[in-house]
């Protein structure tokens, strides 16, 4: 089982690889074996990184409405892909603990491992971009100081979240905690559940 520190290294590799071209249409070139946890986590962060930049693009005050709609639909599709992949990561992780004997005091955890790891992936992106903003030469000293403070908070969050993830995985392996995969069941993308979509087919 990977440690949170190793996961962060994978996320940072994905972020660096993306920014070597810095293009939302650049194809992902995943360097890890298909089906490995490393491959899943690298792809997870690649999706997050592309979506991060799509979110920047759509906030351009001069964007044309047609382009904005195109980007919005792309973000929706990306969110669905991200959710599906988080659940796939959870399935792979929790399958490792299927034979673990639960302790009598074991409690159900409010968050599955992969959703905590999802937050770690987003945090890696925040750290990367806040580091840039905190050292941007054309910003005022006041803004740099403000962003340095934000960066220090993000680094503390990284430490805390990494520790919590490692503790969760250790507790699951020892039967001290219980975790389940609850499917997100997003309705707006489902043609059988979104009234706008299923009414349009009639």
N, C-alpha and C positions, 0 to 999 in steps of 0.2 A: 504494500500500500504506500502510495506517495505521501510525503509530508507536504504541509502547506508551503514551506520554503521552496520545494521542488516545483510545486504548481505555479508559484509566482515566477520562477525562472522560465517555465514554459510560456506563461502569459507574456512576459517581457520579451521573449524571443519572437513570439507572434507579432507583438507591437512593433518591434524593430524591423522585422521582415516587411510588415505593411508599409512602414514609413520610408523604406528604401525606395519605394515608388510613390507612395502617398497619393493613391488613386483608388476611388471606391469601386472602379471597374477592373482593378488588377486582380487576376485569378489567384486563389490560394494555392500555394505549393507546400503541402504538408510534408515535413521531412521524416515523420514517424511511421512505423508499421501500421497498416490498416487493421483496425479493431483493437489497437492498444489503447490504454488509458491516456497515454501521452498524445496520441492522435486525436482523441475525443476532446481533450482539454485545449489543445492547440487550435482546433477548429472552432471550439466554443469561443475562445478569445478573438479569433479572426472575425467571426460574425459580430461580436461586440464592437470590435474596432471599426469595421466598415460602417456599422450602424451609428457609432459615435459621430463619424464624419458626415453621414447622411443627415443626422440631426443638426449639425452645423449648417449644412447647405440649405436646408429647408427654412432656416431662420434668416436667410438673406432678405433684407427688406425690398430688394429690387427683383426678386425672383418672379418669373412669369407664372401666372396661375396654372397653366398646363404642366409646367415643369414641377411646380409644387405638388400637384396632384400625383404626378408620376413618382416623385420621391416619397410622398405619404404612403402610397400603395406598396412601394418597395420596403419601407420601414415596417408596415404591417406584416408583410411576408417574412421579413427578417425576424420579427418578434415571434412569429409562429415557429420558425425554424429553430430559434434559440430555445424556446420552451420545449420543443420536441427533443432537442439535444440534451437539455438539462435532465429530462426524464430518462433518457437513454443512459446518461452517466450514473444516475441514481440506480437504475436497474443493474448496471454492471457492478457498482460499488456494494450495494446491499446484498447482491448474490454471494458475495464473499463471506457474509456473516450468517448465511442461512442455517448452518449447523451449530451455531453458537448457542450454548445453554444459557438461558436468561437467569440472572440473579433474582432472588425473591423481591428485592427492592427496586428492580429495574423500572424506570419511568419512561413514558412516551416523550420523545423529543418534539418540540414544536416545529422544527425545521429539519428537512432532510439534508444529508451531506451536500448534494449537488446544488441545492439552492443557496447554501452558505458559500460554496465555491463560486457560484454565479456572482455573488457580491464581491468576492475576492478578485475575480476577473475584471469587474467594473472598477474596482479600487485601483488595480494596476494601471488602468487607463487614466484615472484621475491623477494618480501620482506622476505619470509620464507627462501629461499636459500641464499640470500645475508646476512641475519643475521648469518647464519651458517659460511659463508666464512669470514665475518668480525670478527668473534671470534675464528676462527680455530687456535689452539695452535701451529701447526707445520708450520705455515706461518710466513714470516718475518714481523717485525714491520712496514716496509714500505708498504707491501701488505695489512696488517690489516688496516692501516690508509687510504689507498686508497679505500678499500672496505667499511670502515666506512663512508667515504664521499659519496660513491655511495648509501649506505643505507639511509643516510639523504636525498638525492635527491628523492629516491623512496618514502620515508615517506611524503615528500612534495607533490609528485605526487598523493599519496593516498588521502591526504587532499583535494587537488584541484579537483580531479576527483570525489570524493564523494560529494563534494559541488555542482559540476556541474550536477551530476545525480539527486540529490535531487531537485535542481532548475528546471531541465527539467521536472521531474514528477509533480512538483507543477504547473509549467506553463501549462502543458498539462491538468491538472485537472481544471485549471481556464480558459482554452480556450485562453491562451496567445501565445501558440505555436502549430504548426501542425506537426504531425509525421506520416510517412507511412512505411509499411513493403515492401521493395523491395526485391524480392526473388533473391538469389545469382545466381541461374541458372548455377552452376558449370558444365562445359561441359566435362571435362576430365573423369568424372566418369559415364557419361551417354552413354550407348551403342548406342543411336540414334543420338548422337551429336559428339562423338569422332571418327574421321575417322579411326583410328587404330582399334577401337573396332568394328565398323559396317562393315568395309571391311573384317575383319577376319571371319565374320559370313557368308560371301558369298562364 
